[in-house]
């Protein structure tokens, strides 16, 4: 996927070279902010089976037989600063924060003493620092400037906890409430995007865009505790390889 994203930009770059020069395009330093939505794709957040020989088996009896989940949609806010070398090519550094993502899956058992079961992933946050290359057409479209970009950097991913507990009522007290503590980790991240900016004042641009983001990995620790039975031990941690997001954003940029 990383090779495809960067190869795509190299393919489309030549078609952006036009003889028409847009008078609106910046050729200097710029800075701006972004606000949007980060939409999770389906991810497999499951025990790391590669550690089967070193730790206990996971204690999560997922009734659906699958650890595939979706973290939903959360806000994304960020800032960027960049430099436009010429009307076609620019570079920028960006920071963005996303959160807080949660996922809850319920399973009906209808078997006493437990009448159901909940599998929950709590308090996932994602921060990224990315360095992007931007390509824009060398044309004047009445102030509209379409672009494509791609970038690499680091994702700072934090998982609050993974929890498995039973549903109970007044006559059936809870039997288990197992929790696997979260973990903060840094991983390689990459993105590829497309969008359009509109010059509405001499130094100001408003933009709309889309990007696909891969954040590398989500992880938990291996520390397990059951707050009902007061058991505690070290178990196989949970891992999600290459969780990704579809992001839609609006930006406001000031060109110095």
C-alpha positions as CSV (number, residue, x, y, z in Angstrom):
1,X,0.0,0.0,0.0
2,X,2.8,2.4,0.8
3,X,4.5,1.9,-2.5
4,X,1.2,2.2,-4.4
5,X,0.4,5.6,-2.6
6,X,3.8,7.1,-3.5
7,X,3.8,5.6,-7.0
8,X,0.4,7.1,-7.7
9,X,1.7,10.6,-7.0
10,X,4.7,10.1,-9.3
11,X,2.3,9.0,-12.1
12,X,-0.1,11.9,-11.8
13,X,2.7,14.5,-11.3
14,X,3.5,15.0,-15.1
15,X,-0.2,15.6,-16.0
16,X,-0.2,18.6,-13.6
17,X,2.4,20.5,-15.6
18,X,0.4,23.0,-17.6
19,X,1.5,26.3,-19.3
20,X,-1.2,28.3,-17.5
21,X,0.0,29.9,-14.3
22,X,-2.5,30.6,-11.5
23,X,-1.9,34.0,-9.9
24,X,-3.5,32.7,-6.7
25,X,-1.0,30.0,-5.8
26,X,1.3,30.6,-2.8
27,X,5.1,30.3,-3.2
28,X,6.0,30.8,0.4
29,X,5.5,29.6,4.0
30,X,2.0,28.9,5.1
31,X,0.3,27.7,8.3
32,X,-3.2,26.5,9.1
33,X,-5.6,24.4,11.1
34,X,-7.8,21.3,10.2
35,X,-11.0,20.0,11.6
36,X,-12.8,16.9,10.5
37,X,-14.0,13.4,11.1
38,X,-11.9,10.2,11.5
39,X,-13.9,7.1,10.4
40,X,-12.6,3.7,11.5
41,X,-12.4,0.8,9.2
42,X,-13.0,-2.7,10.6
43,X,-10.0,-3.9,12.5
44,X,-9.0,-7.2,14.0
45,X,-8.1,-6.5,17.6
46,X,-7.2,-10.0,18.8
47,X,-4.7,-11.8,21.1
48,X,-1.2,-11.9,19.7
49,X,-1.0,-15.6,18.9
50,X,2.8,-15.3,18.3
51,X,3.2,-15.2,22.1
52,X,1.2,-18.4,22.7
53,X,4.3,-20.3,23.9
54,X,5.3,-17.7,26.5
55,X,2.1,-16.6,28.2
56,X,-1.3,-17.8,29.2
57,X,-4.1,-18.1,26.6
58,X,-6.3,-15.0,26.3
59,X,-9.2,-15.0,28.9
60,X,-11.7,-13.4,26.5
61,X,-14.4,-15.8,25.4
62,X,-15.8,-13.8,22.5
63,X,-19.2,-15.4,21.7
64,X,-19.3,-14.3,18.1
65,X,-16.1,-16.2,17.4
66,X,-14.5,-13.1,15.9
67,X,-12.4,-10.3,17.3
68,X,-13.2,-8.0,14.3
69,X,-14.6,-4.7,15.5
70,X,-15.1,-1.1,14.4
71,X,-14.1,1.9,16.5
72,X,-16.7,4.2,15.0
73,X,-16.2,7.9,14.1
74,X,-14.6,10.6,16.1
75,X,-13.4,14.2,15.6
76,X,-10.0,15.0,14.2
77,X,-8.3,18.3,14.9
78,X,-4.9,19.4,13.8
79,X,-2.4,22.0,12.6
80,X,0.1,22.3,9.8
81,X,3.0,24.4,8.5
82,X,4.5,24.1,5.1
83,X,6.4,25.6,2.2
84,X,5.4,25.9,-1.4
85,X,8.5,25.7,-3.6
86,X,6.6,26.6,-6.8
87,X,3.0,26.3,-8.0
88,X,3.2,22.5,-8.4
89,X,5.3,21.2,-5.4
90,X,5.1,21.9,-1.7
91,X,6.0,20.2,1.6
92,X,4.4,20.4,5.0
93,X,4.6,19.0,8.5
94,X,1.3,18.2,10.2
95,X,0.1,17.2,13.7
96,X,-3.4,15.8,14.4
97,X,-5.3,14.4,17.4
98,X,-8.1,11.8,17.2
99,X,-10.2,10.4,19.9
100,X,-11.6,9.1,22.0
101,X,-12.5,5.8,20.2
102,X,-14.5,3.1,21.9
103,X,-16.0,-0.2,20.8
104,X,-18.7,-2.3,22.6
105,X,-20.0,-5.6,21.5
106,X,-22.8,-7.5,23.3
107,X,-23.6,-11.1,23.2
108,X,-26.8,-12.7,24.7
109,X,-26.2,-16.0,26.5
110,X,-29.5,-16.5,28.3
111,X,-27.8,-18.9,30.6
112,X,-27.8,-18.4,34.4
113,X,-26.1,-16.9,36.2
114,X,-25.0,-14.7,33.3
115,X,-27.6,-13.4,30.8
116,X,-25.2,-11.7,28.5
117,X,-21.6,-10.7,27.9
118,X,-19.9,-7.5,26.9
119,X,-16.6,-7.1,25.1
120,X,-15.4,-3.5,25.2
121,X,-12.4,-1.6,23.9
122,X,-12.1,1.7,25.8
123,X,-10.4,5.1,25.3
124,X,-8.3,4.7,22.2
125,X,-6.6,8.0,21.1
126,X,-4.4,8.5,18.1
127,X,-2.0,11.3,17.5
128,X,0.1,11.7,14.3
129,X,3.1,13.7,13.2
130,X,3.4,13.4,9.4
131,X,5.6,15.0,6.7
132,X,3.8,15.3,3.4
133,X,4.6,16.1,-0.2
134,X,1.8,18.1,-2.0
135,X,1.2,18.3,-5.8
136,X,-1.1,20.8,-7.4
137,X,-2.1,21.5,-11.0
138,X,-0.2,24.5,-12.6
139,X,-3.5,26.1,-13.8
140,X,-5.9,28.9,-12.9
141,X,-9.3,27.5,-12.1
142,X,-10.8,30.7,-10.7
143,X,-9.2,30.4,-7.3
144,X,-9.8,26.6,-6.9
145,X,-6.6,24.6,-6.4
146,X,-7.0,20.8,-6.4
147,X,-4.2,18.7,-4.9
148,X,-3.0,15.2,-4.1
149,X,-0.5,14.4,-1.3
150,X,1.2,11.6,0.5
151,X,3.2,11.4,3.6
152,X,5.0,9.4,6.3
153,X,5.6,9.9,10.0
154,X,4.8,8.5,13.4
155,X,1.6,7.6,15.1
156,X,1.3,7.9,18.9
157,X,-1.4,5.3,19.7
158,X,-2.8,4.8,23.2
159,X,-5.3,2.1,24.3
160,X,-7.1,2.6,27.6
161,X,-8.2,-1.0,28.3
162,X,-9.9,-4.1,26.9
163,X,-12.7,-5.4,29.1
164,X,-14.9,-8.5,29.2
165,X,-17.7,-8.7,31.6
166,X,-21.1,-10.3,32.1
167,X,-24.6,-8.7,32.2
168,X,-26.4,-9.3,35.5
169,X,-29.6,-8.3,37.3
170,X,-30.8,-8.1,40.9
171,X,-31.0,-11.9,41.4
172,X,-27.9,-12.8,39.4
173,X,-24.7,-10.9,40.6
174,X,-21.8,-10.5,38.2
175,X,-19.6,-13.5,37.7
176,X,-16.6,-11.9,36.0
177,X,-15.2,-8.5,35.0
178,X,-11.9,-9.1,33.4
179,X,-9.7,-6.2,32.3
180,X,-6.5,-5.9,30.2
181,X,-4.7,-2.7,30.8
182,X,-3.8,-0.5,27.8
183,X,-0.6,0.7,26.4
184,X,0.9,3.7,24.7
185,X,3.2,3.1,21.7
186,X,4.8,4.8,18.7
187,X,4.5,3.3,15.3
188,X,5.3,4.1,11.7
189,X,2.3,5.8,9.9
190,X,1.5,6.9,6.4
191,X,-1.3,8.7,4.6
192,X,-2.5,9.5,1.1
193,X,-5.0,12.1,0.3
194,X,-6.8,14.4,-2.2
195,X,-8.7,17.6,-2.0
196,X,-9.2,21.2,-3.1
197,X,-8.3,24.6,-1.7
198,X,-10.1,27.9,-2.6
199,X,-8.4,31.3,-2.4
200,X,-10.9,33.7,-1.0
201,X,-8.6,36.5,0.1
202,X,-5.0,37.5,-0.8
203,X,-3.5,35.5,2.1
204,X,-6.2,33.0,3.0
205,X,-7.3,29.6,1.6
206,X,-10.2,27.4,2.6
207,X,-9.9,23.7,1.8
208,X,-11.8,20.4,1.8
209,X,-10.1,17.0,1.6
210,X,-10.0,13.3,2.2
211,X,-7.2,11.1,3.3
212,X,-6.6,7.4,4.0
213,X,-4.5,6.9,7.2
214,X,-2.6,3.8,8.4
215,X,-1.4,4.1,12.0
216,X,0.7,0.9,12.2
217,X,-0.5,-0.9,15.3
218,X,-2.7,-0.8,18.4
219,X,-1.5,-2.7,21.5
220,X,-2.4,-3.6,25.1
221,X,-0.1,-4.6,27.9
222,X,-0.1,-8.2,29.2
223,X,-1.4,-7.3,32.7
224,X,-4.7,-8.9,33.4
225,X,-7.0,-8.5,36.5
226,X,-10.5,-9.7,37.3
227,X,-12.1,-7.3,39.7
228,X,-14.8,-9.8,40.7
229,X,-12.5,-12.8,41.6
230,X,-9.5,-10.6,42.3
231,X,-7.3,-12.8,40.0
232,X,-4.3,-11.2,38.4
233,X,-1.8,-12.6,36.0
234,X,0.2,-12.0,32.8
235,X,-1.6,-13.1,29.6
236,X,-1.3,-12.7,25.8
237,X,-1.6,-9.0,24.9
238,X,-4.1,-7.8,22.3
239,X,-2.8,-6.4,19.0
240,X,-4.4,-4.8,16.0
241,X,-2.1,-4.8,12.9
242,X,-2.4,-1.8,10.5
243,X,-5.7,-0.2,11.8
244,X,-6.7,2.4,9.3
245,X,-9.1,5.4,9.1
246,X,-10.9,7.3,6.3
247,X,-10.8,11.0,7.2
248,X,-12.7,14.0,5.9
249,X,-11.5,17.4,6.9
250,X,-11.8,21.1,6.3
251,X,-8.8,23.4,6.6
252,X,-8.1,27.1,6.9
253,X,-4.7,28.3,5.8
254,X,-2.9,31.6,6.0
255,X,-0.1,32.3,3.4
256,X,2.7,34.5,4.6
